[in-house]
Amino acid sequence: MPGDRKFIIWGAGKIGEKLVKKYKEIGIEYVLDNNIGKRGKNFFGCTILSPEDIEDWLQYKVIVAADFLKYEDIKKQMKEKGLVEYQDYWSYKNVVNLYPMEELQNQIHLFLKELKEKSKRVPKSILMLGKLNGEHKKNVSLYLNRLAEYDKEHHWIFLSESSFGEQNTWFSSMEVLFMPDLFLQNQYKSDAEVPGIAEDSLEDNLKDAAYAMQFGMDGMPLEYACYICKEAEGFYRQVLEILKPGQVYIWNAFAPLHKVFAKVCAEKGTEVVYVENGVLPGTLAFDRGGQMGESAPAVYCERFCQIPVGLEEREHAKKVLAFLKESGLNRYQQKEDAGFIQSVKDKLLPGRPVVLFAGGLDHMSGLVPHNRKAEKYHSPVFGTSEEAACYLKELARKNGWNLIYKAHPWLPSEMRSEKDGFVCLNKGNINDLIDLSDVVVTIVSQVSYLALIRKKPVIMLGYIQLRQQGCTYEAFKKETVEDVLAKALQDGFQEEMEEAFLTHVARLEKAYLYDDMSDKGIQIGRDISQLTVQKLGSAEEECEW
């Protein structure tokens, strides 16, 4: 183990239980918890202490066993104690800090060695890469497992990025292999001595991935990100050379190391299909081109608008929209809090319009780094959500508008609410915030769809599947944003926009999205029986648009 400091787990809950059981070999000294009622109790062989019981924090390294929002709260406590993230404490997901670099490199060597043995009995394979553990990924997992079950020609292998090494019990027709820890998402080994790799020595794709990785990991040096991307490139190249898969499926196109994998696939001539939750809640999307601004409906927006839809398809789309509005279905469960909206209202200036700006996970949606590709496919003006929020804040102050900036929960903002009608939120029920607002603005967030479902006017500052579909206001030049906002506030969600959105949803259901098989009482998108491995991601060819 690196150094002489002992390990403490912060969080005596379900995650903490898994950590204590999994990492017994590293010697967990104590378990901490803010709940004073747990103090002194036995927690699977460890004593629970209160944070106030620790006199010298520099004797320990702290693994925080909490979800993202709770982690942010604990992070504030650690900063107040003068502790440094990744050196003194880190999220339980950042497993690389538990092992020396030699052991992490040995994991890679053993993985590739076992893969070579496996390739001798697996002549034809299909690979899938992603992180799909947890109850909220059950339906996606069942869906993909059904594809593997239908495909009698290939052996499906899922390269799991689960930091716990948890088995996905829904993959009965797929073989699950656990990725080496060094190449899991959101990892930073702060004490690693890595060889210096200059960013200028990397190809553009690797450089882009390194910038995105650094942006998403506060405190990570760019040199370290460059090193990991270069190591991952070599690793993925060996994986493809060993297995020679017929296709590769990637869950989420924008994760930094997924960009590296896609680069290697392109060099090897291996076909990639990107998989992600669909723009309508309760659906999935398969796309060979990419996601969001790189998806087929966005890139071929004019042709997508030409897809004919009949009366029956429009009627079904109308039922879907009514269901989505009534149910409030969202890919992330929205917590009910009766006092939340009132607390927001109390910060707004009465008698003034309310503009809601929904921030995004910038480095996981194509904005970072903000280069020519990002400008062409994702955000022509703003490089980050924070940059756009600052600009909108000035416009709101100038025009006497209230502005609510709802940052993405995984990319919290440091901005603070002010008494002039500017409210900054890092958490809160997004449906309630939409209902409170007069206009919703976003760069590429799929909150835009939630707002349209709730019949609110939407202003797009960037490109997604809604591009040129006639159901949103669009401001793709900085000098037009103020006028477009004023027009949206004056004219609202017009009848022709509502009709255009209904038609857009009908087209998505007919030609692009698949129902995710969740038990919701209504089918949204095509049925899985219409899906084959050959058709995956080929909506353009299948529907001739």
Secondary structure, 3 states (H helix, E strand, C coil): CCCCCEEEEECCCHHHHHHHHHCHHHCEEEEECCCHHHCCCEECCEEEECHHHCCCHHHEEEEECCCHHHHHHHHHHHHHCCCCECCCEEECCCHHHHCCHHHHHHHHHHHHHHHHHHHCCCCCEEEEEECCCCHHHHHHHHHHHHHHHHCCCCEEEEEECCCCCCCCCCCCCCEEEECCHHHCCCCCCCCCCCCCCCHHHCCHHHHHHHHHHHHHCCCCCHHHHHHHHHHHHHHHHHHHHHHCCCEEEEECCCCHHHHHHHHHHHHHCCEEEEEEECCCCCEEEEECCCCHHHCHHHHCHHHHCCCCCCHHHHHHHHHHHHHHHHHCCCCCCCCCCHHHHHHHHCCCCCCCCEEEEECCCHHHCCCCCCCHHHHHHCCCCCCCHHHHHHHHHHHHHHHCCEEEEECCCCCCCCCCCCCCCEEEECCCCHHHHHHHCCEEEECCCCHHHHHHHCCCCEEECCCCCCCCCCCCEECCCHHHHHHHHHHHHHHCCCHHHHHHHHHHHHHHHHHCEEECCCCCCCCCCECHHHCCCCCCCCHHHHHCC
